[in-house]
Amino acid sequence: MKITKIDTITIGLPFENPGPESSFVIADKNTLNSLLIRIETDKGIVGWGESFGYYSIETTKAALHSMIIPQLIGKNIESRNDIELINKELQLKLHIFGRYGITMFALSGIDIALWDILGKAENKSIAELLGGLKIESLTAYASLFLYDDAEATSRVSLKAKNEGYEIIKLHENTMAPIQASRAAIGDTALMVDVNCVWSEEHMEEIINTLKEAKLYWLEEPIWPPENYSGLSKLRDQGFTIASGENACTAYQFEEMISNKAADILQPSVTKVGGISEMIKISTLKKNNCRVVPHSPYFGPGFVATLQVIGALTPESEIERLYVDLKADFYGGVSNIDPNGKILIPNGPGLGIEPSLDIIEKYCRK
């Protein structure tokens, strides 16, 4: 089975924010932009992937068309080994342009689509290709936008709790919204993603107040994200540290583990190198770390994450960006059930096919 064509498609999905307007970097007003990869084969099988995007979409797309796609036309896809070999060959050929960042974002989307193709060819879900589902549904946590407003943060946190979420994640970097959210949701599990804004010195000033929030985990609290010694010190002070959404390849996660920098490892399938690299991360000796993939998107990257977690890290929760979609690739697969869980689709490949009507309607030329 040979690759005959690869297209990139930019999609802008409309959504409604349950809180006030936010400066959160992942959204363009009330639109979530995604970069989809569509791969055709000579057997008529089509695979879908997603590369990390947001503001980097045009750059990632340029990397795909200039560096990666020309090397893939005519390649054979018959087995898992073929996909992993393509991934390895491309990482080797492209390493002079940067081992991490845009190059790896582009490669991730390709890898996801190739696994989707293989699953469809064998009439198996990706989870089945990886050994089978260990769990049928995942506990979801509501991942809120950054509001930088105590009243808004507490109100949206309580709304998410009342809708069935048993874990709430904030993207706040000041104490007032964090304290307000804790007061609003009571004993419900609360986590905070700081997006690397704080310094170690600032952490010393707020550490006692932050401990009072009784966080489920503290995510990327300090700059830079690869400040592993600083993260290790915070673990020693009693915080459960989550990190890794900005890391690429299993090598960076191995460094994180060896430096005792995190309790929660957060590889993102659209950034890290795709499913092939997620497999490598799952086999690392983790020294009591837990893998909880990063997944604040709604396209093939999200359903790929469901497949990987279900087969390889079934103890993981799943991140669900807390917005109300007005158009959905997958007809509500990311919505929680009454128990706060998200079901893992079990069809061939990614488990479910995206809506071609939605893609056509919201495609950005």
N, C-alpha and C positions, 0 to 999 in steps of 0.2 A: 504494500500500500504506500503510494508516494504522495508527498505534498505537492499540490499543483498551484495553489493560490493562497495568499495571505493578505487580508484586509485589516485596516485599523479603523475603528468607528468611535467618534466622540459623541457621547450621549449627555444630555442635560435633563435630569429627572426633577420635576417640580415637587416641592414639599411644603408643608406648613410647620412652622416652628411653634412648639407649645409655649414658648416664652417670648420675651421681647427680642427685637433685632439684635443679632450677635455679630461680633467681629471675628468669630471663629474662622480660622484659615481654611477649613475644609469646604466651606460653602460660598457660593457666589450669589449673594442675596438669598432668594428662596429656591435655588437650583443646586443640585448636587451633580457635579460633572464626573463622568467616568470614561476611561479609555478601554474599549473592548477590542479583543483580538479575535478574528474569525479565520480559521484555517480550513481549506478544502483539500480533499484527497481524490485520487483517481478512482476510488471505490464509491464515491458519492457521500462519504461520511464527512460531516462538518463538526469541528471542535471549537469551543468558545473559551476564551481566556480573558483576563483583566490585568492590566498593568497599573501600578500605583500612579495616580495622576494629580487631581486638584489643580494647583497652579502650574504643575510641571508637565501637563499633558502634551503640549506642543513639543516640548523638548524630548520627552520620552518617545513620542511618535517619530520625531526626526531620527532618533537613535535606531528605532526599529527599521525604518525604511532605508537608512543609509548604511547601517552596519550589520543588521541581523537578517532581515527578510531575504536579501539576495543570496545569502549562504544556505538557505533552507529549502528553496524550491528544488524538487526532485529527490529530496531525502526520503529514505524508507522508514516507515513506522510499522513494525511488526510485533514489537515486544517492549516490555518495561526497560530492558537493557538498551534498546535503541534510543529511548527518550533520555535516559540518564547519560548515555554517551554523547548525545547532541548537547545536552546541558554542559557537560564537562568540556567538550571541544570549544563551545562558544565562550565559556569562561576563560579558557586558555588563550584563544585567539584575541579576545577583546580586553585582556587584563591591562594592556598598556594605556587604555582609555579610562581606567579607573575600575578597581575591583568592586566598588560599592556605589550606591547612588543610582543615577539614571540608567547606566548600563544594566545593572541588575534588575531595576524595575522593568525594563523592556524584556529582558530574558524571562522574568517571572511570568509575564502574561503568555508568552509563547509556551512555556513549560506546562502551564495549567491547561491550555487548549490541546496540547498533545496528549495529556493524560485523559482528557475528555474523549478524544478520538479513540484511544486504546480501549477505554471502557465500552464505548459504543460498538467497536469492532468485535469485542468478546462478549457483548451483551451482559456486562457486569458494571456495577457502580465502582467508582474509584475506591470506595471503602472496601469492597470485595477484592479488588486488585491488591489492596494493602493488607489483606488477611481477614477482612470481614468486620462488620459493625460490632462493637463491644457494648453499645448503648444505643437506644432508639431515639432519645430526645435529650436536649441539653438545657440546663438552667441558664437563662439569659439574664444579663445585667443591662440596665438602662444607662446608656452612655450619653450624658447631657452635653449640650453646647456650653461654651464659656459665656457666662452672663455678667460676671463682675458686679453683681448686684445681690445683696443678701435677700431681699424680699422675693425677687424673681427666682433665685436659686432654690429657696425653701419651697416656694409654691410649685415649681416644676418637679422638684424632688418628691413632694407629697403626691402630686398627680400620678407620677410613675408608680409610686408605691400602691396607690389606690387602684391602679389598673392591673396589679398582679406581680409587679417586679419585686423580688425579694432582695435584690442587690442594686444599689444606685452608685454610678460613678460620676463624679464632678470633674470638670476641667477648669478648676479655679486656682488662683495663685495668691489670694489674699485670705485672711482668716475669717472675716465677717461672713462671707457666703458659706464657707465650710461649717462654721458654728451654727448658722441659721438652718442649714440643711439637716445637721445632726439633731437640732431641737425639733424640727418639723417631722422627721421620720422615726423618732424614738430609737428603738434598738435595732431597726433594720440595718443590714450591713451597708457600710458606706466606704467607698474608696475615692481617692483623689489623684488625678493625673495633673501634674504641675507643668508638663511639657518643658521641663529642664530650665525653668525661669529662675529658680532660687540659687544663691551661692551657698557655700558651706557656712560662711559667716552669718548669713541671714537665717539659716537653719538653726544656728545656736540661739538666736534671739526668739524664735517662735516655737522651739521644740516642746516646751512644756504645754503650751496652749494646744499645739497640734496633737500631743498625746491624749489630751482630754477628749478629742473627737473620736477616739477608739476606732481607728481606721482598719478596715478589712485588709487593704493594702495601700501603700503610698507609691505612686507611679512616677518614674523619671523626675525626681524632685530637684536635682541639681544640674548645673551646667559644668562641663559638657556631658552628654549622655554616656561617653566612654570614660568618665571619671570613676573608675571602678573602685579605687581606694576610698573615695568619699562615700560611695554607696555602701561599701563594706562597713565603714564606721557607723553609718546610720542603722544598719542591721544590728550591729553590736549594741546600739542604744534602744533596741526593742521594736523597731519598725519592721513590718513585713514589706520588703521592697520588690516592686515589679519594674522590669526594664526589658528593652530589646526591640521595641517597634522600629527603631532607627538602625538596627543592626542588619547586616546582610551576611549570608552564608553561615554554615555550621561552625566555621573557624572563629567568628566573633563570639558566638554563644559559648564555645569551649573556653575562650578567654574569660568571659563573664563568670562562668562556673568556677574556673581555677582561681579567680581572684575573689571568690565569695561575695560577688557584687549583687546578687539577686536571689530572692526566694521564688519569684514568679518570672519565668522566661516568656517573652511575648513576641515570637517571630510573626511577621506579617507575610502571608503567602504571596501577596502582590509585590513585595519588596525583597524578600530574603533570597529569592532564586527559584521560587515556585514550589510545587509539590515535591519535586526531587530533593530539594534542599530541606524541606520540612521533614522528610523521612530521615535524613542524616541527623537532624537535631533531635528527633525522637529517640535515636539510638545512643546518644551521648550518655556517659555516666554522669548523672545529674546531682549527686551528693545532696539528696533531699529537696532539690528544686522541683518545681512543678511547671509544666508547659501549658500556658493559657494563651493561645494565639490572639493577636490583635486583628480586629475585623470590622472597622467602622465604614462598611460599604454595603452595597445591595446587589451587585452584579455577580459575575462568575467567581470573583474572589471570595464572596461570602459563602456561596454554596460549596466551593472548594474547601473552605475552612471547616464547614460542617462535616464533609467527608473525612478530612484528615483527623479531626478531633474524634469522630465516631470510631475510627479504626485504630488510631495510634495514641491518643491522649484522652481517653474517655472520662477522666476525672476533671477535665477542664470545664469551665463555664464558657459561654459564648457572648461576645459583645454585640449589642444591638443599639445602633445609633438612635437616640430617642427623638425622632421626628415622625410626623404623619406624612407618609408618601402619598402623593396625588397620582402617581403612575408607578407601576411596579413591574420589573422584568419578570418576576416569578410568581405573580398572583398571590402574594401574601405569605410566602414560605418563611419570611423573616418575622412574622407576627407571633407573639407568644400565645399559648393556650391558657385556659383558666388557672393552670398551676404554675404559670410563669416560665413555661418551657417552650423550646422550639424543636419541632420534629425534624429529623434528618431524612431528606428524600432518598428513595432507594431505587430510582430508575437507572438506566445505563449511564456511564460516564459521570458527570457532575450530579446526576440524580434527577435532574429536571431540566427541561428545555426553556430558554428565554422566550418571551413573547416577541415575535418578529414585528407585530403591529406596533408595540411600544417602541421598539428600536427604530422603526421607520418614522414614527411620529415625532420622536424626540432627538433624532440624529441631528447633530450640528455640522453642517457642511463646512 
